[in-house]
Structures are given as C-alpha cells and as structure tokens.
Amino acid sequence: MYDIIVIGAGPAGLTAALYICRANKKVLVLEKGTFGGQITYSPHLENIPGFPHLSGNEYAEKLLEQVVAQGADIEYGEALSVKENGNTKTVLTDRGEYTALAVIVATGARHRTLQVPNEEKFIGNGISFCAVCDGAFYRDKVVGVVGGGNTALQEAVLLADTAKQVYVFQLLDHLTGEQKLKDRIQTLGNVSVKTNVTVTSILGDRVLEGIRYRHTKTGEEDTISLDGLFIAIGFIPQNEPFENILELDRDGYAEAGENCAAKTPGVFVAGDCRTKIIRQVTTAAADGTVAALNACNYVDTVSAFSKK
C-alpha cells in the first residue's frame, strides 16, 4: 500500500510526487499518456524560472528524472475510478488496482482542438495553445487565432505586440469576449477579425503554411497563408472518472480552494483540472506543492489516529 497516489504526471503531479518523496512518504504516480502532459507540446519555453530556454520535452524529462531519483514509483496506466474504503482509497486502473491513504488528482485539462486534417501533425510545430509561451517565436510574422472568447482575444492582443499581422477566426457572427477586449481589438491596426467562419483544414507539408476555412453563411471556402496558428476554443478537464470523489463545476473542473482539498477527505486536486483563474506551468507546480504537503499532513493524521 502507498501513502499517496498521484493521478497524472504533468508539472502538477510530478511536483507533488517530488514533495511527497521529500517528506519520506511512499508515492505512486500514474500516467495514461505522456509524462509532462501538455507542456511537452511546446518546443520552446522561456517562462520557467531558472531556465532561460528549453523545450517542453526537456523540462518534462528533467522533472521526471528528479522525481524518480527521489524514489517515486512511476507506472503507465489509466485511472478509471477511485473507491473509498474507510481511511484508504483504491484506484482502479486498466492495469490493476492500487491502494493508498490519500489521492491527488492532477489529470490536467486538455485543449479543445479543431478536429481537422493535419492539425495533430502541427501541434507543437506551428500550432500552439499559449501566446504567453510561444508568441515571441512569431515576431514579425503572420499568425492566426481561432476563437472569439476572452482567451482568444487576450491571445490576439498579446500577439499583436510582436506579430506583423494577426487574424482572428470566429465561428459566430460576433465576438463573445468582454467588451473591453473587443474595444481593444478594434484599436489594433494589425488585427483583423473574420466572423462566421470555421477552419476546415491545416495547410502545409513539413511546416505549417496556412489554413483553409469555410464561410458558414455561404459555404464558400478560402485559404490564407499563416506562419503560426493559436487555438483558443476552451479546455476539457479530465475529471469525469472521479465524479464520485470530486465536486465538479458546470464546466467539469474540480472545486477546490487554495489548499487543494476536494470534498472527499484524503482527496486533493492540483493543476489545470482545478477551478482557478490562471493556468500556467508555474501555477500547476505550485498546486502540486500545496496538494502534496496537505496530503502528507492528512496521511500523518490518519496514521496517528490508527495507532491509537
């Protein structure tokens, strides 16, 4: 039996595992996909404290190596559900069952994608989901932003500071972001908004060259040359298998405060799957720290009570 099981091996989950190991607790990290999570899609990172430049893969590898060296157990496997058994929790996976006193859910939130031809091919290599992370690499170039909400408009405003031209592609006939953001967009001479359009495919062979999009009212299609494309059409939190132990908001994010404690005693939430305003690699790591320390305190309390 483990002291703590961490579900998810992104920056939040791996940071949690690091702190758990440092507290001399036995920890298992479960990951169904890629160690490092969404960060591995970014070829260039310049917002990691202490590292002027590295790739998402390099960051994930360094963090994973550090956690393994500290003694964490790492397993591939998809967590299907979590059952309460008194003071213990059993995590059911596609490869077996694991038991612990506490569980940290750090499953993250994946970006909604366009589901069009060539999209997957260029994610991390021409297609990005974060202007803060990757916008600087498109200085004096032409980029597109897909979406019309607050996130998309914020991306466009940020990109406009350095890009030669920014195109915003919105499915609806109007932008849905806050009025201040819409007003700001109108003042930017290098931002052009195209409404009533939907992206139908990504163009390019070895590098992204542009997109094809359809006018929803007429059905006509056009193409446009782009150096990069930023997709900002929302997130999908990965919390559904754990609805019995988490309280989810209407968008599927786990309700948890700054202490990262979920509604179920002994269950904690860290990273992008938690209700929060800012989602960056540094805030995910911070959540991992908080969740780990509180989970360790919970384990100590339960263990002390059991010995009485």
Sequence and secondary structure as in RCSB ss.txt:
>XXXX:A:sequence
MYDIIVIGAGPAGLTAALYICRANKKVLVLEKGTFGGQITYSPHLENIPGFPHLSGNEYAEKLLEQVVAQGADIE
YGEALSVKENGNTKTVLTDRGEYTALAVIVATGARHRTLQVPNEEKFIGNGISFCAVCDGAFYRDKVVGVVGGGN
TALQEAVLLADTAKQVYVFQLLDHLTGEQKLKDRIQTLGNVSVKTNVTVTSILGDRVLEGIRYRHTKTGEEDTIS
LDGLFIAIGFIPQNEPFENILELDRDGYAEAGENCAAKTPGVFVAGDCRTKIIRQVTTAAADGTVAALNACNYVD
TVSAFSKK
>XXXX:A:secstr
 EEEEEE  SHHHHHHHHHHHHTT  EEEEESS TTGGGGG S B  BTTBSSB HHHHHHHHHHHHHHTT EEE
E  EEEEEEETTEEEEEETTEEEEEEEEEE   EEE     TTHHHHBTTTEES HHHHGGGGTTSEEEEE  SH
HHHHHHHHHHTT SEEEEE SSSS  S HHHHHHHHH TTEEEE SEEEEEEEESSSEEEEEEEETTT  EEEEE
 SEEEE S EEES GGGTTTS B TTS B   TT B SSTTEEE STTBS S   HHHHHHHHHHHHHHHHHHHH
HHHHHHH 
